């Protein structure tokens, strides 16, 4: 497994982790959900964009 696959896997795992964090927060509800749900959603969007740019960058420099 090359460094490119490791980079893609890390990007995907980070997005999945933040998504799981948001789902758990939403399922629990309460004050923590009200206070942090928008922040978690913004984190997810930023990490998804980063993962997309990593993927596109690796496509451009492929061998």
N, C-alpha and C positions, 0 to 999 in steps of 0.2 A: 504494500500500500504506500503510494507515494505521498509527498508532502501536500500535493494539491487535494488529494482525497481527504487527508487529515484536516486541512483547512475548511473544506466544504462540510465535513462531518461536524466540526466544532461550531461552525456557523449555524447549521441546522439544529444541533443539540441546544445551542443557546436560545434560539427562537422557540423551540419546543419547551424548554425549561421556563421561559417567561410566560408562554401560553398556559402551561400547567399552573404556574403561580397565580395567574389571573383567574383561571377557572376555579381553583380552590378558594381564592378570596371571594369570588362572586357566590360560590355555593355556601360559604359560611355566613355571608351577609354581615350585618351589624355595622358598627362605627368604622371599623378598619376598612371595610368595603367602600363605604361612602367617602372616606378620606383618601383612599389610594387607588381606586379603580381607574380613574383617568390617567394617573401617572403610570400605572402598569401598562395601560393600553398604548401610551406614548412610547414606553420602552420597547414594547413589542413591535411597533411600527418602525422604530429606528433600527432595531436589530434585524427585522425582515429586509429593510432597505439595504443594510450593510451586507447581509447574506446574498442578496440579489446582485449587488455590485461586485462582491467577491466572485460569484459564479460567472458573471459576465466578463469580468477581468480575466479570469482563468480561461474562458472560452477564446478570448482575443489573443492570449499568449500561448495557446496550446501548441504542442510540438507537431 
